[in-house]
Structure formats: structure tokens, C-alpha cells
Amino acid sequence: SRPTSLGRSWLTTLIHSHSDASSLATEDSTFAQFVCVDEFPAAEQPPKAFASAKPTQVICEAHSEEECESLSEPTSALTVASLLAQMKAGSDDPTVLKRSFGELSYLLWNDNTISPDAAAESVQVVVEAITKHSADPQLLGYGCSALAWLTSSVDLDSSTVLQDVHAVQVVVNSMRDHPNVDLVQESGSKALVALAEKSGGSIRDIVKAGGISVVTSAMTENPGHEQIQEYGCKVLAVLAEVDPTVRTSISRAGGVAAIASALKRHSQSGCVQRNGCFAYRWLSVDCCSCIRAVGGFELVQEAKRNFPDDSTLQAHAEKVLSSTHCNAFTQELPISSHHHKLLTRLRHGLFNQELGAL
């Protein structure tokens, strides 16, 4: 069951004391919500975009320890309507907005039922606040997190609100303007995952806004940050899956190499490994030589060995390693060019008289 109150002091301390959130799953069922989404039954999952969401941490980190103690904890009486009123009334007060963003994230995590109209209005208010306080990286970080939860909690595909308020551009700008702030890079990447999983319009907006280079830069500049790597791989994976035309752009921006680095450095993170294999599954269609150059196929094989019970990872890895576009390993076999051509034909099911030449 989920907590009735935040238990702010011990909860924040416990989260910070674990570099690997997966270790928390065995200590308290509540923390299963912070691990990979695919590892838990559908009924227990938070919105699918997030593999490690910590809304309770958001509320406290938005303030100093002294301020944190004075903040009111979210209660069962907290509603989206009350938070909207709070954000509108405090639109000029960063402290009020940070608290509101945290409480909104907590509310959607605890019960992600929200009407499309309320979600659309909330998105507009959050984006306006982020735009107004663009010089406050902490506020941007919590705003992007709230935007991610909003986008992932309700079906906004039929709404033009995300395009109307330029949500994607606001997130990309936040990441671009604050490249050295981990909070902005993590929350921004998380928001782009949620946005990418929406309509094709959001995909086009991400590409047009320069999201590929921003995400790749975030991964490159923060190689040890597991969540940035996790979300970054997921953004690139969704883009490559939905829009084949961006695959070479991802490779040119350094995305293939960034994914390889993430797979290598975070070899024990199921979330990173799954998303990295997911990305390579689609990038292998057009960028196999680049994947081979960075040792990507070997890294996928290693992920496949290390996580035998992860069916989603296994499916992605199988697609990568059996890709007819790449012929991942057989191109390296010491055989004649004639025999290599015949083996290629066999893989494509082109059985003919040449088979006798083998």
C-alpha cells in the first residue's frame, strides 16, 4: 500500500542513502514504485513513462531543510483543482510553485486519475510558470517533472494543448540553458519521454526543437547519472521507432555512442539495459555500422546474458542480434566474399541453385 503521509524526514533520507533504487524494492513495497515499471504488475504501475519517479523527494528538495519542515504535507483532501488555484495565485512566487509542482507530482503518483480538461489546464499553467521563471533551474526541474507526470497520466493525444503551449520547446530550452544542472537534465529527459510517447506531433516537435542533440549531450555530459541515461535511451528509442527518418540524425548527433556508453557503464541497471536495447533495436535498421563500431552488438549480447528473466529486454535484444539489416556478427566471419553472399541469401530465405556451391 502507498503511504498516507510522506514521512518526509526518513523517506528523503532513505532515498538519498541508496544509489541504486532497485535495492529499496526488497525493503518496502512502496519503493517498488521507484524501480523499473516493467518489473511490476500493471495494476501496481505508475504511468508507463517513468522507471524511477520520486515525487516525495521533489517536495522536500524544493526547499531548504528548515523550509521543508514548514510545508504542509499532501493529504487526501488535496485535489488538482486546489493545486491549480494555488499555482495561479502564486505564479510570481517560486516557493509556492515549487511546492505545488511537488504536490502535483505526488498527487498523480498516488492516484493518476485526472480529467483531460484538468490535465490540459495544468499543463498550460506549469509551462507558463517554467517560462516565467526560466532563470531558476530548481523550479525548472520540478516543473518538468510535474509536466512529465501530467503528460503521462492522461490521454492528451486528441488535444492540441501540448503544441499550443510549446511544451516540448520549453523543456528542450530548459535543458539547453542549464546543461550543468542534474535536476534539470533528469527531469527534462523524463518529460521528453512522456511527450515522445504521445502523438506524432510531439515527436516532430522534439526533433524540430533540437531535442536529439540536447538529450545526447545530457547523456554524454552525465555518464554516471543512471536516470539521465535511462530516460535518454528511452527518448532516442521512441524517436527511432516512431520516425525512421531521424535514425541517422541520432547517430550523427552521437546517440549511438552515448547509448553504448550507458550500456557499458550501467551494466547492472535493468532500466538502462532495457532502454538501450530498445534504442538499438530500431537504430540497427539504418545505423548498424555505427553500432558495430562502438561495440554495441557485444553490449546487447551482454545485456541479454545478464537479464535472462526480462522478457522485454530479451525481445529487443533478439531483434538487434538477428537484424537482417546488420547481420550483426556474421559479417566478421573469415569466409570468402562469395560464401558471404550465399549466407546472406540464406538469411533472407533466398534458396536457389547457388546453395550447392556451399
C-alpha positions as CSV (number, residue, x, y, z in Angstrom):
1,S,0.0,0.0,0.0
2,R,1.1,3.6,-0.5
3,P,2.0,5.9,2.4
4,T,-0.8,8.0,3.9
5,S,1.8,10.7,4.6
6,L,5.1,11.5,3.2
7,G,7.1,10.6,6.2
8,R,9.3,13.3,4.9
9,S,12.5,13.1,7.0
10,W,13.1,9.4,7.0
11,L,11.8,8.9,3.4
12,T,14.0,11.5,1.9
13,T,17.0,10.2,3.9
14,L,16.3,6.6,2.8
15,I,16.0,7.6,-0.9
16,H,19.3,9.5,-0.8
17,S,21.1,6.8,1.0
18,H,20.5,4.3,-1.8
19,S,22.4,4.9,-5.0
20,D,20.5,2.0,-6.6
21,A,16.8,2.4,-6.2
22,S,16.2,-1.3,-7.0
23,S,17.6,-2.2,-3.6
24,L,14.7,-0.5,-2.0
25,A,12.2,-2.9,-3.5
26,T,13.0,-5.6,-1.0
27,E,12.7,-3.3,2.0
28,D,9.3,-1.8,1.5
29,S,6.7,-2.4,-1.2
30,T,6.2,1.3,-1.5
31,F,9.6,1.6,-3.1
32,A,8.7,-0.9,-5.8
33,Q,7.1,2.2,-7.4
34,F,10.5,3.7,-7.8
35,V,12.0,0.9,-9.8
36,C,11.6,-0.2,-13.4
37,V,8.0,-0.1,-14.4
38,D,8.1,-3.3,-16.4
39,E,9.1,-5.3,-13.3
40,F,5.7,-4.9,-11.6
41,P,2.1,-5.9,-12.4
42,A,0.2,-3.5,-14.4
43,A,-2.2,-2.7,-11.5
44,E,0.7,-1.5,-9.4
45,Q,2.5,0.6,-12.0
46,P,2.8,4.3,-12.1
47,P,2.5,6.0,-15.5
48,K,4.5,3.9,-18.0
49,A,6.9,6.6,-19.0
50,F,8.8,6.5,-15.7
51,A,11.2,3.9,-14.4
52,S,12.2,5.7,-11.3
53,A,9.9,8.5,-10.2
54,K,10.4,10.1,-6.8
55,P,7.7,12.7,-6.3
56,T,8.0,12.6,-2.5
57,Q,11.6,13.7,-2.9
58,V,10.6,16.5,-5.1
59,I,8.5,18.3,-2.4
60,C,11.4,18.3,0.1
61,E,14.2,19.1,-2.2
62,A,12.5,22.2,-3.5
63,H,13.3,23.9,-0.2
64,S,16.0,24.0,2.5
65,E,15.6,21.6,5.4
66,E,14.1,24.4,7.5
67,E,11.6,25.3,4.9
68,C,10.8,21.7,4.3
69,E,9.6,21.2,7.8
70,S,7.2,24.0,7.5
71,L,5.5,22.8,4.3
72,S,2.1,21.2,4.5
73,E,2.1,17.6,3.5
74,P,-0.2,16.4,0.7
75,T,-3.4,14.9,2.2
76,S,-6.3,13.0,0.8
77,A,-8.1,16.4,0.5
78,L,-5.5,17.6,-2.0
79,T,-7.1,18.0,-5.5
80,V,-5.9,19.1,-8.9
81,A,-8.4,22.0,-8.7
82,S,-6.9,23.2,-5.4
83,L,-3.4,23.0,-6.8
84,L,-4.4,24.8,-10.0
85,A,-5.7,27.6,-7.8
86,Q,-2.6,27.6,-5.7
87,M,-0.3,27.8,-8.8
88,K,-2.3,30.6,-10.4
89,A,-2.4,32.6,-7.2
90,G,1.4,32.1,-6.6
91,S,2.5,32.5,-10.2
92,D,5.1,35.1,-9.1
93,D,6.3,33.1,-6.1
94,P,8.9,30.4,-6.9
95,T,8.5,28.9,-3.4
96,V,4.8,28.3,-3.9
97,L,5.3,27.0,-7.4
98,K,8.0,24.5,-6.4
99,R,5.8,23.2,-3.6
100,S,2.8,23.0,-5.9
101,F,4.8,21.1,-8.6
102,G,5.9,18.6,-5.9
103,E,2.4,18.2,-4.6
104,L,1.0,17.7,-8.0
105,S,3.6,15.0,-8.8
106,Y,2.8,13.3,-5.5
107,L,-1.0,13.5,-6.2
108,L,-0.6,12.0,-9.7
109,W,1.7,9.3,-8.4
110,N,-0.7,8.4,-5.6
111,D,-3.8,8.5,-7.9
112,N,-3.2,9.2,-11.5
113,T,-6.8,9.8,-12.4
114,I,-7.2,13.2,-13.8
115,S,-9.7,14.5,-16.4
116,P,-8.3,15.6,-19.8
117,D,-9.6,19.2,-19.2
118,A,-7.9,19.5,-15.9
119,A,-4.7,18.0,-17.3
120,A,-4.7,20.4,-20.2
121,E,-5.2,23.4,-17.9
122,S,-2.5,22.1,-15.6
123,V,-0.1,21.7,-18.4
124,Q,-0.7,25.3,-19.5
125,V,-0.1,26.6,-16.0
126,V,3.1,24.6,-15.5
127,V,4.5,25.6,-18.8
128,E,3.7,29.3,-18.2
129,A,5.5,29.1,-14.8
130,I,8.5,27.4,-16.3
131,T,8.7,30.1,-19.0
132,K,8.3,32.9,-16.5
133,H,11.0,31.6,-14.1
134,S,13.4,30.2,-16.7
135,A,16.4,31.5,-14.7
136,D,15.6,29.3,-11.7
137,P,16.9,25.8,-12.5
138,Q,15.4,24.2,-9.4
139,L,12.0,25.4,-10.4
140,L,12.5,24.2,-13.9
141,G,13.5,20.8,-12.7
142,Y,10.4,20.3,-10.6
143,G,8.2,21.9,-13.3
144,C,9.5,19.5,-15.9
145,S,8.8,16.6,-13.5
146,A,5.2,17.8,-13.0
147,L,4.8,18.2,-16.7
148,A,6.0,14.6,-17.2
149,W,3.5,13.2,-14.7
150,L,0.7,15.2,-16.3
151,T,1.5,14.2,-19.8
152,S,1.8,10.5,-18.8
153,S,-1.3,10.4,-16.6
154,V,-3.9,11.2,-19.2
155,D,-4.6,10.8,-22.9
156,L,-3.8,14.2,-24.4
157,D,-3.3,12.8,-27.9
158,S,-6.6,14.3,-29.0
159,S,-5.7,17.7,-27.5
160,T,-3.6,20.3,-29.1
161,V,-2.6,21.8,-25.7
162,L,1.0,20.4,-25.9
163,Q,1.6,22.0,-29.2
164,D,-0.3,25.2,-28.3
165,V,1.8,25.9,-25.2
166,H,5.0,24.7,-26.9
167,A,5.6,22.2,-24.1
168,V,8.4,20.4,-26.0
169,Q,10.3,23.6,-26.8
170,V,10.0,24.8,-23.2
171,V,11.5,21.5,-21.9
172,V,14.3,21.5,-24.5
173,N,15.1,25.1,-23.8
174,S,15.3,24.4,-20.0
175,M,17.8,21.5,-20.7
176,R,19.8,23.6,-23.1
177,D,20.0,26.6,-20.8
178,H,21.1,24.6,-17.8
179,P,23.4,21.9,-19.1
180,N,25.2,21.5,-15.8
181,V,22.2,21.1,-13.5
182,D,21.5,17.4,-13.0
183,L,18.0,18.0,-11.8
184,V,17.0,19.9,-15.0
185,Q,18.7,17.3,-17.2
186,E,17.0,14.3,-15.4
187,S,13.5,15.9,-15.2
188,G,13.7,17.3,-18.7
189,S,14.7,13.9,-20.1
190,K,11.8,12.3,-18.2
191,A,9.4,14.9,-19.6
192,L,10.6,14.2,-23.1
193,V,10.0,10.5,-22.7
194,A,6.4,11.3,-21.7
195,L,6.0,13.7,-24.6
196,A,7.6,11.4,-27.1
197,E,5.1,8.6,-26.2
198,K,2.2,10.9,-27.1
199,S,1.1,11.9,-30.6
200,G,3.3,12.1,-33.7
201,G,3.1,15.9,-33.3
202,S,5.2,15.7,-30.2
203,I,7.8,13.6,-32.0
204,R,8.1,16.2,-34.7
205,D,8.3,18.9,-32.1
206,I,11.1,17.2,-30.3
207,V,13.2,16.8,-33.4
208,K,12.4,20.3,-34.6
209,A,13.3,21.8,-31.2
210,G,16.7,20.2,-31.2
211,G,15.8,17.5,-28.7
212,I,18.1,14.9,-30.2
213,S,21.2,16.9,-29.6
214,V,20.0,18.0,-26.2
215,V,19.3,14.5,-25.0
216,T,22.6,13.2,-26.4
217,S,24.5,16.0,-24.7
218,A,22.8,15.2,-21.4
219,M,23.9,11.6,-21.7
220,T,27.4,12.4,-22.7
221,E,27.9,15.0,-20.0
222,N,26.4,12.9,-17.2
223,P,27.7,9.4,-17.9
224,G,27.4,8.3,-14.2
225,H,23.8,9.5,-13.7
226,E,21.7,6.4,-14.1
227,Q,18.3,8.1,-14.5
228,I,19.6,10.5,-17.2
229,Q,21.0,7.5,-19.1
230,E,17.7,5.6,-18.6
231,Y,15.5,8.4,-19.8
232,G,17.9,9.4,-22.6
233,C,18.0,5.9,-24.1
234,K,14.2,5.8,-23.9
235,V,13.7,9.1,-25.7
236,L,16.1,8.1,-28.5
237,A,14.4,4.7,-28.7
238,V,10.9,6.1,-29.1
239,L,12.1,8.6,-31.7
240,A,13.9,5.9,-33.7
241,E,10.8,3.6,-33.5
242,V,8.2,6.1,-34.5
243,D,10.1,8.2,-37.1
244,P,12.6,6.2,-39.2
245,T,13.9,9.4,-40.8
246,V,15.6,10.5,-37.5
247,R,17.7,7.4,-37.1
248,T,20.7,8.7,-39.0
249,S,20.3,12.1,-37.2
250,I,20.5,10.3,-33.9
251,S,23.7,8.6,-35.0
252,R,25.3,11.8,-36.3
253,A,24.5,13.5,-33.0
254,G,26.4,10.9,-31.1
255,G,23.4,9.0,-29.9
256,V,24.7,5.5,-30.9
257,A,27.9,6.1,-28.9
258,A,26.0,7.6,-26.0
259,I,23.8,4.5,-25.7
260,A,26.9,2.3,-25.9
261,S,28.5,4.2,-23.0
262,A,25.3,3.9,-21.0
263,L,25.1,0.1,-21.5
264,K,28.7,-0.3,-20.6
265,R,28.7,1.9,-17.5
266,H,25.4,0.8,-16.1
267,S,25.6,-2.9,-16.9
268,Q,23.6,-3.8,-13.7
269,S,20.7,-1.4,-14.3
270,G,17.9,-3.3,-15.9
271,C,16.2,0.0,-16.8
272,V,19.2,1.3,-18.7
273,Q,19.9,-2.0,-20.3
274,R,16.3,-2.5,-21.4
275,N,16.0,1.0,-22.9
276,G,19.4,0.8,-24.6
277,C,18.5,-2.5,-26.3
278,F,15.1,-0.9,-27.2
279,A,17.0,2.0,-28.9
280,Y,19.4,-0.3,-30.7
281,R,16.5,-2.4,-31.9
282,W,15.4,0.4,-34.2
283,L,18.7,2.1,-34.8
284,S,20.1,-1.2,-36.1
285,V,17.8,-0.8,-39.1
286,D,19.8,2.1,-40.5
287,C,22.9,2.6,-38.3
288,C,24.3,-0.9,-37.9
289,S,27.9,0.0,-38.9
290,C,27.9,2.7,-36.2
291,I,26.6,0.3,-33.6
292,R,29.3,-2.2,-34.6
293,A,32.0,0.4,-34.4
294,V,31.2,1.2,-30.7
295,G,30.8,-2.5,-29.7
296,G,27.1,-2.2,-29.4
297,F,26.3,-5.7,-30.5
298,E,28.5,-7.2,-27.9
299,L,26.9,-4.9,-25.3
300,V,23.5,-6.1,-26.3
301,Q,24.7,-9.7,-26.0
302,E,25.9,-9.0,-22.5
303,A,22.6,-7.4,-21.5
304,K,20.8,-10.5,-22.8
305,R,23.0,-12.7,-20.7
306,N,22.7,-10.6,-17.6
307,F,18.9,-10.2,-17.6
308,P,17.5,-13.6,-18.8
309,D,14.2,-13.0,-17.0
310,D,13.4,-9.7,-18.5
311,S,11.2,-10.6,-21.4
312,T,11.0,-7.1,-22.8
313,L,14.8,-6.8,-22.9
314,Q,15.2,-10.2,-24.4
315,A,12.7,-9.4,-27.2
316,H,14.6,-6.2,-28.0
317,A,18.0,-7.9,-27.9
318,E,16.8,-10.7,-30.1
319,K,15.7,-8.2,-32.7
320,V,19.0,-6.4,-32.6
321,L,21.1,-9.6,-32.9
322,S,19.1,-11.2,-35.6
323,S,18.7,-8.0,-37.7
324,T,18.9,-8.8,-41.4
325,H,19.9,-5.2,-41.9
326,C,23.1,-5.7,-39.9
327,N,23.9,-9.4,-40.0
328,A,25.5,-8.4,-36.7
329,F,28.2,-10.9,-36.3
330,T,28.4,-13.0,-39.5
331,Q,30.0,-10.1,-41.4
332,E,33.1,-10.6,-39.3
333,L,33.4,-14.3,-40.2
334,P,36.7,-15.3,-42.0
335,I,34.9,-16.6,-45.2
336,S,35.2,-15.7,-48.8
337,S,33.1,-12.9,-50.3
338,H,31.3,-15.5,-52.5
339,H,30.3,-17.6,-49.5
340,H,29.4,-14.5,-47.5
341,K,26.9,-13.5,-50.3
342,L,25.4,-17.0,-50.2
343,L,25.0,-16.9,-46.4
344,T,23.3,-13.5,-46.8
345,R,20.9,-15.0,-49.3
346,L,20.2,-17.9,-46.9
347,R,19.3,-15.4,-44.2
348,H,16.8,-13.8,-46.5
349,G,15.3,-17.2,-47.4
350,L,16.5,-17.0,-51.0
351,F,17.1,-20.7,-51.6
352,N,18.3,-21.4,-55.1
353,Q,20.8,-23.4,-57.1
354,E,23.7,-21.4,-55.7
355,L,23.2,-23.4,-52.4
356,G,25.1,-26.2,-53.9
357,A,28.2,-24.1,-54.1
358,L,28.5,-24.4,-50.3
